[in-house]
Amino acid sequence: MNNKQPRNSKASFSGMIVIIITIMIAIISGNSKAASANTALESVLKHKVETEKISVGVAAAIIENGEVSFINVGMANKETAQKVDQNTLFEIGSISKVLTSTALATFVDEGQLTLSDAVQNYLPKSVRLPIKNNKVITFESLANHHSGLPRLPSNMPFGKPLNPYADYTKEMMYEFLRHFKLPREVGEAPEYSNLAVGLLGLTLAEIDNLNYEQMLNQRVLTPLKMKETYVNVPEAKHTRRSIGHNGSLEPTEYWQLPAMVGAGGVVSSTSNMALFLKANMHQNKLASAIKLTHQPTAKFGHSNTKIGLGWIIQNTDEGDVYLHNGQTGGFASFIGFNPNLNKGIVILSNTSILLDEIGYSYLTNSLASLKLTTPAKVTEEALAKLIGKYELVPGFVLSITHKGDKLFVQATGQPILPLTANSNYEFVNNAVKARIQFELDIEGVATSLIMYQGGQSLPGKKLD
């Protein structure tokens, strides 16, 4: 054996030190950036919960360069003083649609069906789906909201206003579909549809001869080790379940969606949803199927927006962002990732006010420019002088109410939202980017208002 060192060994050794130091600096720099992002996000979430009071409790998971970290703010249960953590269970609402579409992709990946297959062929013979101009409803059209089916079926009984899907059965859905006439051809234009993805979930379960939860477990949750994601939360896990709250921060009921479970009936935690998010960003057992869900299938409204299978794909200056949100009567959720920046985020809130802007800002490196509001102090007496109904256009009314030192607005057919005071006559809701100015008489009583939203100024006269 030759024991002589190469002539340039010192130079090689010096070069090795330089490389090691460079790598260490890069790691430290990367960790510093991630820590900074964590700090900034935590600061924003604390402000939203503690200062703006638009949620009782929020849990977030962020992924940067494959590393997962958790941020938890507020309470899961105010009565028991139980704090939110990464194992707290939340209703994830319409993020369920992405899980259902991932299950669909596993069927395609296994060769059991194709996206262009007619859904009709996989349903019981007694079920008849609508057709227009010989264009049939396909699996792809259900997953990308191009089926022509409406957002909701018209035969929902809404017998429980606080749990509106609970009384709607599979039989009712099939009855509606039997008589419904498509307003346009399948694939012609997008229309976001809970009904469509509800039908997709039922059909996939029918093919596997299982119920939806069993099908989802077998195809998505078990392979990704998502052991605490449920449709029916086991009794032993009820203590982990957060209380849900409406826009007034009042406790409200959990939702059950027996017929449309695939559209919004899943319950999960940030620790489990981080596993799903990480699987969408990195290689895993379902990589082939998950990759299929990322492929754009159609335009979706705005020219910069497309839709894959479940995932909404938005083109930004920082690259394509894949995202979806969710909302039930007592919860709101957001999930998204940016492959270009190698970062992802899940936000779960136990209040029905959407926090999409925070998630989107994080994924596009614009968190620093996010507008945070510090409410002005307005007395309960002054707030009481603003309450009433204000008609913007015939049939569309803003109802202004107050509880304690908080003002709320509810538009016709929409959920109640909190308003943050800029002054005793101007209030905002940053989640929906709306600003309301009241016209006051000499006694401080509101006589009319103007709502500013989306570049429009909409005056509203107070109704008697």
N, C-alpha and C positions, 0 to 999 in steps of 0.2 A: 504494500500500500504506500502511495506517495504522500508524505506528511507535509510537503512544502506548501506554504500559503501562496495564493495567487499574488502577483505583483501589485494589483490594485485593491487589496483587501481592505486597507484603511479607507480608501475612497468609497468602496462598497458599503463598509460599515457605517460611514458618515451618511451615505445616501439612505441607508436603512433607517437611521435615526430620524432623518428629515421626513421620510415617508410616515413613520410611526407618529411623529409629532403632528404632521399634517392631518392624519386620520383622527388623532385625539382631539385636535382643535375642531375638526368638522363635527365629531360626535358631541363635544361640549357645546358647540354653537347650535347644533340641531336640538339638543336637550334644552338649551336656553330659550330657543324660539318656541319650543313646545310648552315650556313652563310659562313663558310670557303669554302665549295664547290661552293657556288654562286660566291664568290670573285674570286676563281681560274678560274671558267668557264668564268666569265666576262672578266678577264684578257686575257685569250686565245682568246676569240672572238674579243676583241679590237685589239689585236696584228694582227689577221688575216685580219681585216678590215683596220686598220690605218697604220700598218707597212708593212705587206706582200701584202696588197691591193688585196686580192682575192675575195672581195665582196664589193658592195656599201653599203648594209645594211643587218643586220641579227637580227632576233627576235628569242628568245629561251624561252621555258617554261620548268621548272624542277619540278618534284614531288618527295618529300622525306617524307615518313611516312604519306602520305595523304595530305600534305601541298603543295600548288602550289605557285611558285614564277616565276617572269618574268625578263628576261634580254634583253635589246634592245640596239643595237649598229648601228650607221650609219644612212643613209638617205633612205627614201622611194621614194623620188623624189628630185633629186639634183636641178632641175630648180626652184622649189617652196620652197626649203629648208625644206621640210616636213620630219620630223624624223620618223624612224620606231618605232612602239609601238605594244602592244599585240593585237590591233584591226586592224593592217595593214593586208591587204589581199594579199596573195601570191598564185601562182600556186603551188600545192603540188605534181604534177607529179604522179609517180607510187605509192605513198602512197594511191592514189585513189583505188588501187587494194585491199588494206586491207578493205576499206569501202565497196567495192563491195562484197568481201568475207563475211563480216559481214552481209550484206543484205541476201546473200545466206543462211547463218546459221539461219536467222529468218524464212525462208521458211521451212527449215528442222525442226526447233524447233516447228513450227506450224503443222507439219505433212503434208504439201502440196507436198513435194517431198522428196526423199532420195538422198544422195550424189552419190549413185551408179546408179541412174536413167540415162537412155540414154537422152541426151540433145535433140536429134532428135525428141523425142516424144512431146516436148513442143514448137516446132517451126512450122510455117506455112508449109503446105504440099508441097508448091513449093520450099522449102529450103531443100537441101540434104547435109548432113555432110558425110565426108569420113569415111570409115571403113577399118580395116586391120585384116585379120584372124579372122573375126567375133567378134573382140573386138571393142565396140562402144565408142565414146567419152562421158564421164560422167561429171556430175557437179563437182565432186571432181577433175577429171583430168584437167579441165579448171582452177580451183582455185589453184592447186598445180603444174601447169606447166608440167604435164605429159601426155598431150593430143596428142603429136606428131605434133601439129601445129607449124609452124615456128614463129620466133620472129615478123616478119612483112609479110603481104601478098605481092606477087610479082606484083600485079596489081595496086599498089599505084601510082598515077600520079606525085606526088611531084611537082605540078605546082607552089607552093609557098614555096621556100626553107626556108624562115624564119617562115613559118607556115605550116609544111609539111603534117599534117594530115587533114587540112581544107577541101580539095577537095575529101576526101575519104568517100563515102557514104555507107549506110547499104546495098544497092543493089549491090554495087561493092564487098563488103565483101561476100555476099551470092553467087555471081557469082564465086568468087575465090574458095570458099569452095566446090562448086558443081564439080569443075574440079580437085581439089588438091588430090594428092595421098599421103597418110601417109607413111613416110620413115620407120616407125617401129610401133609395136603394142602400143596401148594406155596403159600407165602405165609402159612401159618398161624402160624409161630413161627420165631425166628432160631436158627441153629446155625452157628457160625463154621466154615467149610469150605474147607480147602486144595484138596480134590477139586473143589469147585464152581468155584473161580476157575481152577484148572488146566484144567478142561474149557472154561471160557470162553475162555482164551487159545488153546487148540488150535482151537476153533471159529472164532474170528475169523481166525486164520491160514489155516484151510481156506477160508473165504469169499474171502480175497484170493489164494488159491493160492500162498501163501508159507509159509516157516517162521515161528515166533513172532518171532524176532529181526528178521527182515526186515520183518514186518508192523509191529512196534513202531517200528522205525527210520523207516519210511515215514510212519506216521501221527502219531507223537508226538515222537520224538527229533530227527529232522531239522528239522521246523518250529520246534522250540524251541532249535535249535542245541546240543543235548546230544551233542556229538561224541565224548565219551569215557564213554559208558554202554553196557554190553555184556551179552550173555549168554555169549558165548565171547570171552574177553579175548584180543586179538591178541598174538602172541608178542613183538612189539616193545614192548608195554605191560606185560609181566610184571614189570619192575623197579619199576613204580609200585604193584604189588599188595601190600597189606599181608598179613602172616602173620596167620592167625586163631588165637584162643586159647579154650580151654574155661574153665569156672568156676574151675579151679585155676591159671589163667594159664599153662597148658602149650600149646604149639603143637598145632594139630589140622588136620584135612584141610579143603579147600574142598568145597563141596557142588555136585553136579550134579543137576538136576531135569528130565530129558528130557521127561517127560509132564506135569509140573506146574510148568513153567517160569513160566507166567503168575502163579502164586501166590507164587513166592519165588526165582526164578532170576536176578535182575538184579544186576549189579555196577556201582557208580558211585562218584563222588567228591562232596565237599561243593560244589565249584565247579559241577558239573553239576546236582546236586540243588537248588542255590540257583536255577538257571535255571528248573527246574520249579516250585519254590515261588513264585518271583516271578511266573511265568505264572499261577499260581492266585490271586495277590493283585492283579494289574494287567492291563490290556488287552494282548492279544497275538494272534498269528495263529490260535490255537485258542480264542479267548475264548468263542465260542458253545458249543463242545463242553465246555470246562472248566466253564462255568456250569452245564451240565446235571448234571455230577458232584456239584455242591454242593447240589442240590435234595434235601431229605429224601424218602426213599421208604418208610420204615418205622420203627417203634420198634425199639430195639436193647438189650434187657435193661433197664437202669435207666430210671426214668421221665424222667430228664433227658437221656437219650441217644437219638439217632436215627442212622440211617445213610443216606447218599446212594448214590452209585455208588462204592464203594471207601472213600470218606471216612467216618470215624466223627465224628458231630457231637455235641458235648457242650455243654449249656447251663450257663454259669457266671455268677457275679456280674459278671464283666468282659465278658460277651457270649458268643456262640456261638464255640466253638473247634473247628476242623476238624483232625483228627489221624489218624495211624496209626503203628504201630510195626512192628518186624521183628526176627526172631531166627533165626540159623542155629547150627550147632554151634560156630562160632568168632567170630561177629559179632552185634552188636545195633545197632538203628537206631531213630530217632524223627524224624517230620516233623509239623509242625503250623503253623497260622496263626490269628490272631485278627483278623478284619476290623474289629472295633470299635476295637481299639487299633492297627491297621495295623502289626502286627508278626508275624514268622514265624521259625521255627527248624528247622534240620536238625542232628541229632546222629548221627554214625557212630562206632562203637566196634569195635575189633578183638578184643573179648572178648565172650563170649556172655551177659553179665550186662546186663539191661535198664537203661536210664537214663531211662525215661519220666518219672519224677518231676521230673527237672531240666527237661525240655522243657515239661511241663505247668505247672510253677511259673513258668517264664519267660513263658509265654503268658497267665498270669493275674495277673501282677505280684505273685507271692508268693515270689519267689526268696529274699528276705531271711529268710523263716520256714522255709526248708528245713533240716532237721536234718542237721548234719554230725557225724560220729563221729570222735573221736581215740582210736585203739585203745590199750588198756592193754597193757603188756608182760607176756606170759606165756611162761614158759620152755618149751622143747621137751619137757622132762621132764614138766612139768605137763600139757601138751596130750596127750601120749601116754597119760595116765591117763584121758582122756575118750573115747577112741575105742571104737567098738563099734556094735552095732545095737540100736535102741530101738523097740519096737512101740507105736504110739499106739492103733491099733485092729487087729483081725485082718486081716492082709494088707497093712497100711500101716505101713511101717517107715522110720525115719530112720537112715541110715548116717552115722556121724560118723568122719571120717578126718583125718589131719593130714600136712602136708608142711613140713618146716622149722619156721618159727615161725608157720605159718598153719593154721587149723582150717577144715574144710569139712563141709557137710551135703548129703546127697542123699536125697530122699524117693522112695519106690517109683514108678517110671515117670517121674521128673522129672530135669532136668539137675542136675549138681552145682553148689553155690553156696558162695562163701566166707563165713566168719563173722568178724565183727570183735569183739574182746574188750572188754567193759566192765570185767571183772574176771577172776579165774582160774576163775570158775564161771558167768559170765553173758556171752552172746554174742548179737550181733544181725546181721541182714541187712536193711538199710534198703530195698533194692530191692523186696523182697516183704513188707516191714513185719512181720518175724518176730523174736521174741526167744526165746532158749532159756536156761533156767536148769538147771544140773546139780546133783543131790544128790550130795555127796561123802562117802565114809567117812573115818575118822580118818587113813587113809594118803593121802587126796586122790584116791582112785579113784572115778570116777562109778559110781553104782548105778542111777540113774534120771534122768529129765529132765522138764521141763515146757516145752512150746512155747506161747508166747502169740502169737496171730495173729488178726486180724479180730474182736477182742472175745472170742475163745474161749481157754480154758486147757486144753491137751491134754496130760495126763500120759503118759509113756512109760517102760515098764519095760525095763531092759536085758536082752537075750536072752543066754543062755549060748552 
